[in-house]
């Protein structure tokens, strides 16, 4: 096997006593095992090593290690079995898997099972030291979180977060997955239409993680121009560009020990994605204008997009290697039109909260059964966010104690399906037949108005609709629209 330490750049740096780790190295290759142990001991860590899987499992059960460095392809007991035993014995242990066959499938399986990261063989001593440095940060962050959390609860007791309300199977499935992944450090990619609650899920995951005492740092990749996005993320050195009159830490450094939430990830340029990938691999941040390493960070990444992530990869909007790094656990949020049973819960909650916020005197108004039914017929293209805004509007203008009727609900000239009136013949059809007819009518009307507003420009139409062009073309073909007809007339 190739000597993993042929490229041994960088000098050993003994960590602070509080960051020294108790490390178990497990590999049946004695040269590699002894080489790892030597480098780690030079770094000041306490190292135990073994080449047998049975002994490794006994060790992780009997002793508390901060970190386990294990070969994934051991025999007869596999590295995956040792990984699971270590995580089961001590949930805070950091497991780093080494693999000479770093396939996407095996690496993702290891990360889902609780591995902190994976290390492809052969690797250099400097690469190993970088990852161990990040692990030391993670261990320190976990310790701090345990000490800070009780006081944090007292301070923030009144700051009730937005709850995740819903009984629909698709939404419950997403929340249950968020609960499972929250306890790990795995990267999460959340997809769903605008307004479905992607940031709420990110907040939920961070709040229930072992990083909760540290910051959740949000960054909207679509809200900033490329050069500003790069400087915000990575920071800069004084003199890096005009106006850089001081050193400034980027959000990656601000999020150290916590979570970075990358919203609208697919809007990030390819060069910036490549630079982010290096941080994911090595944990090293280099500020703009810097010629040296500025920081080693331990950050959990949660990303979000309103596109289909795999389609974004195929369209060249998202690097495939970055996609696999960030989408260890994917969570897909359903649009509101596919979780109609949740609308009553959400509407009542928003009404109560909005009334307390804006009025706070007299009994709140009530949503009638007809109003709830009407709300369930709306297309809700803005999803939960749109519903929240509509209900807040009602709370501001409604009278205390007065019931809110369907006619009171603002429509904002959307021409929704419900406003067109339901033909009597349609009401005699089976539910699913009537529903499909109404949806088709809505889609045709929407496309007609959309293409008129865009003057036949499909790129502009896609931007106005908030969808990619492939989705728009597919919808147009479904209803017989020609792409080159500005009026939107069907052909």
Phi, psi and omega in degrees: 000144179299135177298119184290351187245027177297324179259085186253067181272156177090144181268153179290139178234118180286125183286164174303152183304323181290342181256006176288135186251150170265113191241135173252125178253125183234112177198139181277355174270107187297321181299314180293317182298314181291325178295316177298314182299320181297313180298316184291324177291324175296332177281356176096009182271159178265117191243135170240140181225153177205153177253003183245132181296321181299316180294323179299317180295319177297320181295315182290335178282326185270331186236153180264111176256144174283329184212144175236125178252110190228140175286132184289330187252050174283159172221151357281342177266123186282161176297330179296322178294320178293318176304310182295321179294320181294315181292323179292323182287320182216107188294340182270359183293144178257118182251126178245119182264136176258139181212133175273356179230073189283065178287154180300317184297311182292323180294316179294322178299318179294318180295320178293329180283353176122002178295145181279324177191173176233152187235105181291137176270148353282153179228158182269164176298323181294322177296317178299316182295324178298315181292323177294323176299318177296322179296322178298319176299316182297318179296319179294321180296319179297318179297316179297321182298320180295326181282326185274330190306314181303316180291328180296319179297320179295316182293322186256018183302325182276346184274072183293124179285164177295122181284159176265098185264133176165145177239355181293142183304319183294322180286319179298323178297318179296317181293319179298321177293321177298321178297318182292317185281340184301323184286349181257180174254013183296144176288142183236136174243120182255126178239154181159161181296161177301135177088005182275348176107030182296319180291327177297319178296319178298316178297319179299314181297314180296318184295331181257016180259173177282000177261010189299334180283346178261180188279145163259114185254111179272144177219115178271109185289343180268350188268350185235144172295160189306311184294324179287323178298319180295316181291326178293321183284315187260345184078182181204161175264154177303130179087004181296329178202170180301125181099348178277082186268006180199163173288142179220127177287141177274175183293335175297322177286322178298325183275004182305127183086350182239220186231137173252123180257110181264098181275144182053054183304322186291353176275354179283138181291158181300315178301322180288326175298320179296321180291322177295322180301322178297323178294319178297322182282318188246342182074014184259131179248129174240118182290158176300134179084003181258143178254004181229168174292128182262330183197151168252122187242151174243101186232136170268134183254127169238125180242162181213150176206147176267006174261168168284116186301321181291324174295323179297323176295314181296328181274000178078020180265344183219128178298137182294320181293324177291321177304312182290329178290319185273337183255055173294315175236113178270139175233124180250124180265132181283150174291159183298328181293347178254011176221055185299329182292346179272345184299317178302316179299313182294316182297315180296319180296312181296324180294315180296313182294318181293322179297314179297326183284318188260331187243298174061015176222140181079163179291139181293155176292164182240144176273122179286165178299321179295325179293317177300316179299318179297317179299328181284348178266352183284149180288332179049060178295335176268005174058217187298325180297319179294317178300317179300317180294320179295316181291323177295321175304315181294321180296329181287321187258346184287158176269145181301132175076354183272138178291144177265119183262163179306323182294342180279345185283124179291145181247344176056036177053038182276345187053053179291165182304319185297331183285341183284349182085142182259118178302142181302320181298325181294327182290347178266354181281165174298152186305308185293326177295315179296319181296315180297322179295317180295318180296317179298319179297317179298314181299319179295315180295318180296315180298320179299313181290322182297311182293331176292315179298324183274358180061029179083358179278109187291326177296316179294319179299318180296319178296317180297323182278344181075029178230165176279163186295327179299316179296318180296316180298318180298319180292321180294319178295325179301323184255012173076023178276141173268138185293336188261014182255105184299328184287346180082008179293142180279150183235000000 
